[in-house]
Amino acid sequence: MKTDNHHIGEEGKKYSVPTIIISPSRGWVSLKLHELWEYRELIYFLAWRDIKVRYKQTVLGAAWAIIQPFFTMMVFSLFFGRLAQVPSDGIPYPIFSYTALVPWTFFANGLSQASNSVVASSNLIKKIYFPRLAIPIATVLSGVVDFILAFFMLTGMLFYYGYVPTINLIWLPFLLLLAFVTSLGVSLLLSAMNVQFRDVRYIIPFLTQLWLFATPIAYPSSLLSKPWQTLYGINPMVGVVEGFRWALLGTNTAPGPIIVVSSFAALSLLAGGIFYFRRMEKYFADLV
């Protein structure tokens, strides 16, 4: 609510200064997404802060963005590719798994960090007003830098194994956006729950690990029959992973139906996450 207070300037003229009164919302309030645009610079600075804090006083710095998926790929290649002889659709297993691990790492890191972002920003929340949605959005966005670094490594591996990306490459921004929407949607739910129930932070590593094996990273979705493959897309990261392999490795089957189902699932997660987050944010300052 806005009111005008009248003040007298140095020349004796009256002028009005708008006063903004902030009060707790009631019921299922408006999402006020327009505020995010008004506070876009804050989102930028919060994302930049997260990037600097992440690699502050580290020996290897941003190289961790490459090391993490690369060593995971080596472990998968040894145990799943060589020892367990898991099929990889005729693609060399290292590039098969690494192509999936690049978007997966972006999703998983965004989920684990953004889910605790509101509690970690408790001092900021208690002092000033700004749309609280900016905090998890900035945290997930900061992972784009890590994704770019890991993608450079992926590009080198593609040329090493003799894969030349086709015109399907133009779908990669959309697939990255799908991973972003999925990570943000789940993070909004968990970050709001984490404010009230601090047990959530202990559940997140288990949830991420379970989600990893529920996503066709170490194995192809072609192991399932056609109807089940499409239903498998209810896990939004299935569409992301299979989309990356199709766009970069030229796998035979375009995962169109899977991506459609994954997109609907991701948008549903995002909508539910935003509504729940907005519903709970009036309690944040009291609980954090």
Order of alpha helices (4+ residues) and beta strands (2+ residues): beta-beta-alpha-alpha-alpha-alpha-alpha-alpha-alpha-alpha-alpha-alpha-alpha-alpha-alpha-alpha
